[in-house]
């Protein structure tokens, strides 16, 4: 199979894994469960669970627990998108080609759906303790998931992004936002894959550095696409960074410098990935695709 065919197959496999962990839409709280599932099933690249599984495979992982963490990371990512789209944040009305959760269900239910997904993700991940021969690995994976999601990870980056919207931002602050807001969950994905497969501490640290480079390059490419793509191609409004007075790598350094930084970071990430003995050709191609994507 060529890369496009492999990507389609892997995406379908990841989708099936995620669906198995979603809550049943029953009970008096049915509306929030519907909103949660509507958000998760809106499509997308399934990048984070795919990176997790491919890293796990690269280190020779075995067992059932990986599927629960794949579902959990996608739930956390989706919860962040729900909150990002709210009027108090970016105010976007479309994502992945359809109405955002707050437009479909109202702001109140969107807030609850985002909160619900983030909490439910840890309930799902904790289920891995009953399915593993290595509970210490599961414990470390849960710790990484929490650390990279919280105040020293994604939420910390989002905080600085929100506070400095419409205000001058230094290069150091922008790098902080990109490393935490976008990079942290990518780091979590690959680190958890490595940990669950039994990688040692030095290998996990190397994976974290690689994923950080990937995350920053991914976000800069997102900045570029916000100015060069179309809503049809991207599946969400373009020009929203400028509309929301967002600081971006392009606005701070210019388009050419942004493209050059994507190349530099992606080259370094690929070099790091190729240093592992169990290197994965598909994972390398996935890196290239994600960094140079058009949507």
Secondary structure as a PSIPRED ss2 file (coil, helix, strand):
# PSIPRED VFORMAT (PSIPRED V4.0)

   1 X C   1.000  0.000  0.000
   2 X C   1.000  0.000  0.000
   3 X H   0.000  1.000  0.000
   4 X H   0.000  1.000  0.000
   5 X H   0.000  1.000  0.000
   6 X H   0.000  1.000  0.000
   7 X H   0.000  1.000  0.000
   8 X H   0.000  1.000  0.000
   9 X H   0.000  1.000  0.000
  10 X H   0.000  1.000  0.000
  11 X H   0.000  1.000  0.000
  12 X H   0.000  1.000  0.000
  13 X H   0.000  1.000  0.000
  14 X H   0.000  1.000  0.000
  15 X H   0.000  1.000  0.000
  16 X H   0.000  1.000  0.000
  17 X H   0.000  1.000  0.000
  18 X H   0.000  1.000  0.000
  19 X H   0.000  1.000  0.000
  20 X H   0.000  1.000  0.000
  21 X H   0.000  1.000  0.000
  22 X C   1.000  0.000  0.000
  23 X C   1.000  0.000  0.000
  24 X C   1.000  0.000  0.000
  25 X C   1.000  0.000  0.000
  26 X C   1.000  0.000  0.000
  27 X C   1.000  0.000  0.000
  28 X C   1.000  0.000  0.000
  29 X C   1.000  0.000  0.000
  30 X H   0.000  1.000  0.000
  31 X H   0.000  1.000  0.000
  32 X H   0.000  1.000  0.000
  33 X H   0.000  1.000  0.000
  34 X H   0.000  1.000  0.000
  35 X H   0.000  1.000  0.000
  36 X H   0.000  1.000  0.000
  37 X H   0.000  1.000  0.000
  38 X H   0.000  1.000  0.000
  39 X H   0.000  1.000  0.000
  40 X H   0.000  1.000  0.000
  41 X C   1.000  0.000  0.000
  42 X C   1.000  0.000  0.000
  43 X C   1.000  0.000  0.000
  44 X C   1.000  0.000  0.000
  45 X C   1.000  0.000  0.000
  46 X C   1.000  0.000  0.000
  47 X H   0.000  1.000  0.000
  48 X H   0.000  1.000  0.000
  49 X H   0.000  1.000  0.000
  50 X H   0.000  1.000  0.000
  51 X H   0.000  1.000  0.000
  52 X H   0.000  1.000  0.000
  53 X H   0.000  1.000  0.000
  54 X H   0.000  1.000  0.000
  55 X H   0.000  1.000  0.000
  56 X H   0.000  1.000  0.000
  57 X H   0.000  1.000  0.000
  58 X H   0.000  1.000  0.000
  59 X C   1.000  0.000  0.000
  60 X C   1.000  0.000  0.000
  61 X C   1.000  0.000  0.000
  62 X C   1.000  0.000  0.000
  63 X C   1.000  0.000  0.000
  64 X C   1.000  0.000  0.000
  65 X H   0.000  1.000  0.000
  66 X H   0.000  1.000  0.000
  67 X H   0.000  1.000  0.000
  68 X H   0.000  1.000  0.000
  69 X H   0.000  1.000  0.000
  70 X H   0.000  1.000  0.000
  71 X H   0.000  1.000  0.000
  72 X H   0.000  1.000  0.000
  73 X H   0.000  1.000  0.000
  74 X H   0.000  1.000  0.000
  75 X H   0.000  1.000  0.000
  76 X H   0.000  1.000  0.000
  77 X H   0.000  1.000  0.000
  78 X H   0.000  1.000  0.000
  79 X H   0.000  1.000  0.000
  80 X H   0.000  1.000  0.000
  81 X H   0.000  1.000  0.000
  82 X H   0.000  1.000  0.000
  83 X H   0.000  1.000  0.000
  84 X H   0.000  1.000  0.000
  85 X H   0.000  1.000  0.000
  86 X C   1.000  0.000  0.000
  87 X C   1.000  0.000  0.000
  88 X C   1.000  0.000  0.000
  89 X C   1.000  0.000  0.000
  90 X C   1.000  0.000  0.000
  91 X C   1.000  0.000  0.000
  92 X C   1.000  0.000  0.000
  93 X C   1.000  0.000  0.000
  94 X E   0.000  0.000  1.000
  95 X E   0.000  0.000  1.000
  96 X C   1.000  0.000  0.000
  97 X C   1.000  0.000  0.000
  98 X E   0.000  0.000  1.000
  99 X E   0.000  0.000  1.000
 100 X C   1.000  0.000  0.000
 101 X H   0.000  1.000  0.000
 102 X H   0.000  1.000  0.000
 103 X H   0.000  1.000  0.000
 104 X H   0.000  1.000  0.000
 105 X H   0.000  1.000  0.000
 106 X C   1.000  0.000  0.000
 107 X H   0.000  1.000  0.000
 108 X H   0.000  1.000  0.000
 109 X H   0.000  1.000  0.000
 110 X H   0.000  1.000  0.000
 111 X H   0.000  1.000  0.000
 112 X H   0.000  1.000  0.000
 113 X H   0.000  1.000  0.000
 114 X H   0.000  1.000  0.000
 115 X H   0.000  1.000  0.000
 116 X H   0.000  1.000  0.000
 117 X H   0.000  1.000  0.000
 118 X H   0.000  1.000  0.000
 119 X H   0.000  1.000  0.000
 120 X H   0.000  1.000  0.000
 121 X H   0.000  1.000  0.000
 122 X H   0.000  1.000  0.000
 123 X H   0.000  1.000  0.000
 124 X H   0.000  1.000  0.000
 125 X H   0.000  1.000  0.000
 126 X H   0.000  1.000  0.000
 127 X H   0.000  1.000  0.000
 128 X H   0.000  1.000  0.000
 129 X H   0.000  1.000  0.000
 130 X H   0.000  1.000  0.000
 131 X H   0.000  1.000  0.000
 132 X C   1.000  0.000  0.000
 133 X C   1.000  0.000  0.000
 134 X C   1.000  0.000  0.000
 135 X H   0.000  1.000  0.000
 136 X H   0.000  1.000  0.000
 137 X H   0.000  1.000  0.000
 138 X H   0.000  1.000  0.000
 139 X H   0.000  1.000  0.000
 140 X H   0.000  1.000  0.000
 141 X H   0.000  1.000  0.000
 142 X H   0.000  1.000  0.000
 143 X H   0.000  1.000  0.000
 144 X H   0.000  1.000  0.000
 145 X H   0.000  1.000  0.000
 146 X H   0.000  1.000  0.000
 147 X H   0.000  1.000  0.000
 148 X H   0.000  1.000  0.000
 149 X H   0.000  1.000  0.000
 150 X C   1.000  0.000  0.000
 151 X C   1.000  0.000  0.000
 152 X C   1.000  0.000  0.000
 153 X C   1.000  0.000  0.000
 154 X H   0.000  1.000  0.000
 155 X H   0.000  1.000  0.000
 156 X H   0.000  1.000  0.000
 157 X H   0.000  1.000  0.000
 158 X H   0.000  1.000  0.000
 159 X H   0.000  1.000  0.000
 160 X H   0.000  1.000  0.000
 161 X H   0.000  1.000  0.000
 162 X H   0.000  1.000  0.000
 163 X H   0.000  1.000  0.000
 164 X C   1.000  0.000  0.000
 165 X C   1.000  0.000  0.000
 166 X C   1.000  0.000  0.000
 167 X C   1.000  0.000  0.000
 168 X C   1.000  0.000  0.000
 169 X C   1.000  0.000  0.000
 170 X C   1.000  0.000  0.000
 171 X H   0.000  1.000  0.000
 172 X H   0.000  1.000  0.000
 173 X H   0.000  1.000  0.000
 174 X H   0.000  1.000  0.000
 175 X H   0.000  1.000  0.000
 176 X H   0.000  1.000  0.000
 177 X H   0.000  1.000  0.000
 178 X H   0.000  1.000  0.000
 179 X H   0.000  1.000  0.000
 180 X H   0.000  1.000  0.000
 181 X H   0.000  1.000  0.000
 182 X H   0.000  1.000  0.000
 183 X H   0.000  1.000  0.000
 184 X H   0.000  1.000  0.000
 185 X H   0.000  1.000  0.000
 186 X H   0.000  1.000  0.000
 187 X H   0.000  1.000  0.000
 188 X H   0.000  1.000  0.000
 189 X H   0.000  1.000  0.000
 190 X H   0.000  1.000  0.000
 191 X H   0.000  1.000  0.000
 192 X H   0.000  1.000  0.000
 193 X H   0.000  1.000  0.000
 194 X H   0.000  1.000  0.000
 195 X H   0.000  1.000  0.000
 196 X H   0.000  1.000  0.000
 197 X H   0.000  1.000  0.000
 198 X C   1.000  0.000  0.000
 199 X C   1.000  0.000  0.000
 200 X C   1.000  0.000  0.000
 201 X H   0.000  1.000  0.000
 202 X H   0.000  1.000  0.000
 203 X H   0.000  1.000  0.000
 204 X H   0.000  1.000  0.000
 205 X H   0.000  1.000  0.000
 206 X H   0.000  1.000  0.000
 207 X H   0.000  1.000  0.000
 208 X H   0.000  1.000  0.000
 209 X H   0.000  1.000  0.000
 210 X H   0.000  1.000  0.000
 211 X H   0.000  1.000  0.000
 212 X H   0.000  1.000  0.000
 213 X H   0.000  1.000  0.000
 214 X H   0.000  1.000  0.000
 215 X H   0.000  1.000  0.000
 216 X H   0.000  1.000  0.000
 217 X H   0.000  1.000  0.000
 218 X H   0.000  1.000  0.000
 219 X H   0.000  1.000  0.000
 220 X H   0.000  1.000  0.000
 221 X H   0.000  1.000  0.000
 222 X H   0.000  1.000  0.000
 223 X H   0.000  1.000  0.000
 224 X H   0.000  1.000  0.000
 225 X H   0.000  1.000  0.000
 226 X H   0.000  1.000  0.000
 227 X H   0.000  1.000  0.000
 228 X H   0.000  1.000  0.000
 229 X C   1.000  0.000  0.000
 230 X C   1.000  0.000  0.000
 231 X H   0.000  1.000  0.000
 232 X H   0.000  1.000  0.000
 233 X H   0.000  1.000  0.000
 234 X H   0.000  1.000  0.000
 235 X C   1.000  0.000  0.000
 236 X C   1.000  0.000  0.000
 237 X C   1.000  0.000  0.000
 238 X C   1.000  0.000  0.000
 239 X C   1.000  0.000  0.000
 240 X H   0.000  1.000  0.000
 241 X H   0.000  1.000  0.000
 242 X H   0.000  1.000  0.000
 243 X H   0.000  1.000  0.000
 244 X C   1.000  0.000  0.000
 245 X C   1.000  0.000  0.000
 246 X C   1.000  0.000  0.000
 247 X C   1.000  0.000  0.000
 248 X C   1.000  0.000  0.000
 249 X H   0.000  1.000  0.000
 250 X H   0.000  1.000  0.000
 251 X H   0.000  1.000  0.000
 252 X H   0.000  1.000  0.000
 253 X H   0.000  1.000  0.000
 254 X C   1.000  0.000  0.000
 255 X H   0.000  1.000  0.000
 256 X H   0.000  1.000  0.000
 257 X H   0.000  1.000  0.000
 258 X H   0.000  1.000  0.000
 259 X H   0.000  1.000  0.000
 260 X H   0.000  1.000  0.000
 261 X H   0.000  1.000  0.000
 262 X H   0.000  1.000  0.000
 263 X H   0.000  1.000  0.000
 264 X H   0.000  1.000  0.000
 265 X H   0.000  1.000  0.000
 266 X H   0.000  1.000  0.000
 267 X H   0.000  1.000  0.000
 268 X H   0.000  1.000  0.000
 269 X H   0.000  1.000  0.000
 270 X H   0.000  1.000  0.000
 271 X H   0.000  1.000  0.000
 272 X H   0.000  1.000  0.000
 273 X H   0.000  1.000  0.000
 274 X C   1.000  0.000  0.000
 275 X C   1.000  0.000  0.000
 276 X C   1.000  0.000  0.000
 277 X C   1.000  0.000  0.000
 278 X C   1.000  0.000  0.000
 279 X C   1.000  0.000  0.000
 280 X C   1.000  0.000  0.000
 281 X H   0.000  1.000  0.000
 282 X H   0.000  1.000  0.000
 283 X H   0.000  1.000  0.000
 284 X H   0.000  1.000  0.000
 285 X H   0.000  1.000  0.000
 286 X H   0.000  1.000  0.000
 287 X H   0.000  1.000  0.000
 288 X H   0.000  1.000  0.000
 289 X H   0.000  1.000  0.000
 290 X H   0.000  1.000  0.000
 291 X H   0.000  1.000  0.000
 292 X C   1.000  0.000  0.000
 293 X C   1.000  0.000  0.000
 294 X C   1.000  0.000  0.000
 295 X C   1.000  0.000  0.000
